[in-house]
Amino acid sequence: MPNWEYAVLTRLSAGLDTKWHVNRVFKHQETDLPAEVTEAQYKKYNDQFDKLHAAKAYPILPAVLNLMGADGWELIDDMNTGMTGGEGLVFKRELKGGGKKADRKKKSKR
């Protein structure tokens, strides 16, 4: 069982007014336009980020990082997404009741 969950915060441009999204996922099909299939927990974050962006007080990155940090996410790395102006910030947080608890049970049975 994993001990950590990961999230990637990406931006859409290199400008101060860029929009940020976390773990945004799209399902692609040959005959249809991509459909967003982002998990509900990440959609909640993205909705909050959209509200910050709509306030037009830039940059919003400090507020975005504070929201992530308040929920236990730790910034561990940045990455080049391969898109012009694209950047990804990698976060992790410990899973509640994750692998460590399962490991303790195994040890106690010995």
C-alpha positions as CSV (number, residue, x, y, z in Angstrom):
1,M,0.0,0.0,0.0
2,P,1.5,3.4,-0.9
3,N,2.5,5.9,1.8
4,W,2.2,9.0,-0.4
5,E,-0.1,10.6,-2.9
6,Y,1.2,12.9,-5.5
7,A,-0.2,15.9,-7.4
8,V,1.2,18.0,-10.2
9,L,0.2,21.7,-10.4
10,T,0.5,23.0,-13.9
11,R,0.2,26.4,-15.5
12,L,-1.2,27.4,-18.9
13,S,1.2,30.3,-19.7
14,A,4.3,32.1,-18.6
15,G,2.5,35.4,-17.7
16,L,1.7,36.8,-14.3
17,D,-2.0,36.2,-15.0
18,T,-1.5,32.5,-15.7
19,K,-4.1,29.9,-14.6
20,W,-3.0,27.0,-12.4
21,H,-4.6,23.6,-12.3
22,V,-3.8,20.5,-10.2
23,N,-4.0,16.9,-11.5
24,R,-6.2,18.0,-14.4
25,V,-6.9,15.0,-16.6
26,F,-8.5,14.6,-20.0
27,K,-9.8,11.5,-21.8
28,H,-8.9,11.6,-25.5
29,Q,-10.7,9.7,-28.2
30,E,-10.0,9.7,-31.9
31,T,-13.4,11.0,-32.9
32,D,-14.4,13.3,-30.0
33,L,-12.9,16.4,-28.4
34,P,-11.1,15.7,-25.1
35,A,-13.4,15.4,-22.1
36,E,-12.2,16.4,-18.6
37,V,-12.2,13.5,-16.2
38,T,-10.4,15.1,-13.2
39,E,-11.1,13.5,-9.9
40,A,-13.6,15.4,-7.6
41,Q,-11.0,16.2,-4.9
42,Y,-8.8,18.0,-7.5
43,K,-11.8,19.7,-9.2
44,K,-12.4,21.3,-5.8
45,Y,-8.9,22.8,-5.8
46,N,-9.2,23.9,-9.4
47,D,-12.5,25.6,-8.7
48,Q,-10.8,27.5,-5.9
49,F,-7.9,28.4,-8.2
50,D,-10.4,29.7,-10.8
51,K,-12.0,32.0,-8.2
52,L,-8.6,33.4,-7.4
53,H,-7.9,34.0,-11.0
54,A,-11.3,35.6,-11.6
55,A,-10.4,38.2,-8.9
56,K,-7.7,39.5,-11.3
57,A,-5.2,40.1,-8.5
58,Y,-2.0,38.6,-9.9
59,P,0.1,36.6,-9.3
60,I,-2.1,34.0,-7.6
61,L,0.7,31.4,-7.1
62,P,1.3,32.3,-3.5
63,A,-2.4,31.9,-2.6
64,V,-2.5,28.6,-4.6
65,L,0.6,27.3,-2.7
66,N,-1.0,28.3,0.6
67,L,-4.2,26.4,-0.3
68,M,-2.2,23.3,-1.2
69,G,0.0,23.6,1.9
70,A,-3.0,24.0,4.2
71,D,-4.2,20.6,3.1
72,G,-0.9,18.9,3.9
73,W,0.7,19.0,0.4
74,E,4.4,19.5,0.3
75,L,6.2,21.0,-2.7
76,I,9.0,18.6,-3.7
77,D,10.0,19.5,-7.2
78,D,9.4,21.5,-10.3
79,M,9.4,20.1,-13.9
80,N,9.3,21.2,-17.5
81,T,6.0,20.0,-19.0
82,G,7.4,20.2,-22.5
83,M,4.9,22.9,-23.5
84,T,5.9,26.5,-24.2
85,G,5.5,28.4,-21.0
86,G,4.4,25.2,-19.2
87,E,5.7,24.3,-15.8
88,G,4.7,21.7,-13.3
89,L,5.1,21.8,-9.6
90,V,5.2,18.4,-8.0
91,F,3.6,17.9,-4.5
92,K,3.2,15.0,-2.2
93,R,1.4,14.3,1.1
94,E,1.2,11.3,3.4
95,L,-1.9,9.1,2.9
96,K,-4.1,8.9,5.9
97,G,-4.1,5.3,7.0
98,G,-1.8,4.4,4.2
99,G,1.1,1.9,3.9
100,K,2.7,2.7,7.2
101,K,-0.4,1.4,9.1
102,A,-0.4,-1.8,7.0
103,D,3.3,-2.3,7.7
104,R,2.7,-2.0,11.4
105,K,0.0,-4.7,11.3
106,K,2.4,-7.1,9.4
107,K,5.2,-6.5,12.0
108,S,2.8,-7.2,15.0
109,K,1.8,-10.6,13.6
110,R,5.3,-11.9,13.7
